[in-house]
Amino acid sequence: MRKPLIAGNWKLNNNIAESVGLATAILDNLGCKNDVDIVIAPVFTAISAVAKVCTGSNIKIAGQNCHCIDAGAFTGEVSAPMLADAGCNYVILGHSERRQLFGETDCFINAKCYSALQAGLIPILCVGETEDERDKGEVFDVITRQITLALNEISQQQVEQMVIAYEPIWAIGTGKTATSNEAAEVHSFIRGVLSGLYSEQTANSIRIVYGGSVKPNNIAELMVEDDIDGALVGGASLKAADFSAIVNFPKSLKVAPR
Ligand code: PGA
């Protein structure tokens, strides 16, 4: 059984004081919860302060991105070992906003995954199709390409540490969620791709979470699907009450020590 994981992607929001305030409120609500892995991803400048607040708790910290090289002449970048040093356990990689707004390629994302794993971070690798690609029936081709290229040269032992987030781009920040059937179909397809690249056992051990307008009122229907192991939450993770309600999705639907 895979332990559910709910991650909050705060994107470019909250200064240090606001981030610490939000983390503290989440900690107050969820500090005792241990049947779900909980992750929050503040902006880089707030990571250290938020990590300090969450030290020793069940709430882990993620970077929202990292560079693929540890150090050097790369103005404006932050590396995986630096994120680990600041208190991160996870890093979100290949988010569609990085791909679309900052031109990140599958090959670049692959190098970042490798670097994150070397630094002891758990990559949350995001994949997903645009609305146009879905309309043209290209979902499975896009997902196959993104997964295969991002995992190039990543070993079986390494990939088993990773989390994959299926985030259809048309559902991000739009209020349009994929139906649980649409999401489950792609999650199951991703497991098939992983099974082909590695083994069925490896495919079954990797957590695949859904992202795209996840809210307190739709998390339960998503989590009921066997292949959906959690959520990557954007907008709703900025309110402690909403994020906590998502993490507290009806327990009877999935209870699973990893
Ligand atoms: P959203 O964002 O929940 O606001 O749609 C999800 C994401 O970008 O990870």
Boltz pocket constraint, residues with backbone or C-beta under 6 A from the ligand:
constraints:
  - pocket:
      binder: B
      contacts: [[A, 9], [A, 167], [A, 171], [A, 172], [A, 173], [A, 174], [A, 175], [A, 211], [A, 212], [A, 213], [A, 214], [A, 232], [A, 233], [A, 234], [A, 235], [A, 236]]
      max_distance: 6.0
